[in-house]
Amino acid sequence: MRHLGLLILCLLQFSCTSQVKEKINGVSFVASREKVGQQHVDEILKVNANHAAVMPFGFIREINSPDIIFDTERQWYGETKSGAKQYIEMLHKNGVQVMLKPQIWIWRGEFTGTLKMQSEEDWQTLENSYEKFMLAYAGLAQDTKVSILCIGTELEQFVKNRPEFWKKLIVKIKEVYKGKLTYAANWDEYPRTTFWEHLDYIGIDAYFPLSDERTPSVEQLKNGWQKHKEKMMGFSIEKGKPILFTEYGYRSMDYTAKKPWLVDRNEDKVNLDGQVNAKKAIFEEFWKEDWFAGGYVWKWFINHEKAGGGKDNRFTPQNKPAQLVIRDFYKMK
């Protein structure tokens, strides 16, 4: 009975807070070589987005290298600190709130979740390097008054092997930045992440496998969500934190919901209907839930007129039917 009472109390708390907080209807705003102009932000406004993730980058040369290189002249403008600041200021000028989401790119696109050092010396070097990287952007987050700072993206082995570092890092970040914090866990990583109690949102990059069909229907996709959704809801209630999809999205290709995390360069058949159905299913399943905060669609290029299109099988919904689904749904919520 005691557990039942706590469950009801948690649900009531989520219900009360959700009535006064609008959902995060976001886009992941991809860093570019150039400054962002009003014409670029206008395209975000046209799909009724109220949030955008701004993503500067740090680079690591090899999967076992401990050194993070960031904010250099060799990077694209939007990947640097000054570029991120310019993006944030333009978005804020237009009433779009921002999640600052500094990310790591490992040479040749190695998965960041496997970043793992081979010696204690290298672990300490990585910790010092990552702390410098993240505190630099925590300072930018505070200076620009962004709504959310994401302290890492899909770094499971780093988190698993160095839990004390992350707890101490969060304390240091909070000394610099006074806004909301999250971490972007991979879809299968979040139950094992050790520090959710110290953050404001349980961040998940929501590439859950849902269907083996070539073109799954909305109902098939919604059915595929049920086991994942139930687990997330229980986890949210257990931790007392709302779920935030720090990334969500689907490629416009056949079997889009079978392995939604695939970022390879395959030329599989373009399937615009599959992308549309997947977007409809995720909206219908999650945006009505009190324990769910919203999310950032992956991904949105600043040069809208050149992005996506009917022959593109990549993630972006731009200039595809899925863009209209997002526009219409974001308008309602």
QUIWOWO-V868255 format. One record per backbone hydrogen bond with DSSP energy under -1.0 kcal/mol. CO is the residue of the C=O (numbers start at 1). NH is the residue of the N-H. If there is no record, write none. Layout:
CO_NH ; CO_NH
//
This chain:
1_5 ; 2_6 ; 3_7 ; 4_8 ; 5_9 ; 6_10 ; 7_11 ; 8_12 ; 9_13 ; 10_14 ; 11_15 ; 12_16 ; 13_17 ; 14_18 ; 17_20 ; 24_295 ; 25_50 ; 25_51 ; 26_297 ; 27_53 ; 28_300 ; 32_78 ; 37_41 ; 38_42 ; 41_45 ; 42_46 ; 44_49 ; 45_48 ; 50_97 ; 51_27 ; 52_99 ; 53_29 ; 54_101 ; 56_103 ; 58_105 ; 59_69 ; 60_107 ; 62_65 ; 69_59 ; 72_75 ; 76_79 ; 77_80 ; 79_57 ; 80_84 ; 81_85 ; 82_86 ; 83_87 ; 84_88 ; 85_89 ; 86_90 ; 87_91 ; 88_92 ; 89_93 ; 91_96 ; 92_95 ; 97_52 ; 98_147 ; 98_148 ; 99_54 ; 100_150 ; 103_58 ; 105_60 ; 106_109 ; 111_114 ; 112_115 ; 113_157 ; 119_123 ; 120_124 ; 121_125 ; 122_126 ; 123_127 ; 124_128 ; 125_129 ; 126_130 ; 127_131 ; 128_132 ; 129_133 ; 130_134 ; 131_135 ; 132_136 ; 133_137 ; 134_138 ; 135_139 ; 136_140 ; 137_141 ; 138_142 ; 139_143 ; 140_144 ; 141_146 ; 147_180 ; 148_100 ; 149_182 ; 152_184 ; 155_159 ; 156_160 ; 157_161 ; 158_162 ; 162_166 ; 163_167 ; 164_168 ; 165_169 ; 166_170 ; 167_171 ; 168_172 ; 169_173 ; 170_174 ; 173_176 ; 173_177 ; 180_149 ; 181_200 ; 181_201 ; 182_151 ; 183_185 ; 184_154 ; 185_205 ; 186_189 ; 186_190 ; 189_192 ; 195_198 ; 196_199 ; 202_244 ; 203_185 ; 204_247 ; 205_207 ; 214_255 ; 217_221 ; 218_222 ; 219_223 ; 220_224 ; 221_225 ; 225_229 ; 226_230 ; 227_231 ; 228_232 ; 229_233 ; 230_234 ; 231_235 ; 232_236 ; 233_237 ; 234_238 ; 235_239 ; 236_240 ; 236_241 ; 242_202 ; 243_293 ; 244_204 ; 244_246 ; 245_296 ; 247_206 ; 248_298 ; 251_253 ; 252_271 ; 255_258 ; 257_210 ; 257_211 ; 259_262 ; 269_254 ; 271_275 ; 272_276 ; 273_277 ; 274_278 ; 275_279 ; 276_280 ; 277_281 ; 278_282 ; 279_283 ; 280_284 ; 281_285 ; 282_286 ; 283_287 ; 286_289 ; 289_292 ; 291_243 ; 293_24 ; 294_245 ; 295_26 ; 296_248 ; 297_28 ; 300_30 ; 302_304 ; 303_306 ; 304_307 ; 309_312 ; 314_252 ; 317_320 ; 318_309 ; 320_323 ; 321_325 ; 322_326 ; 323_327 ; 324_328 ; 325_329 ; 326_330 ; 327_331 ; 329_333
//
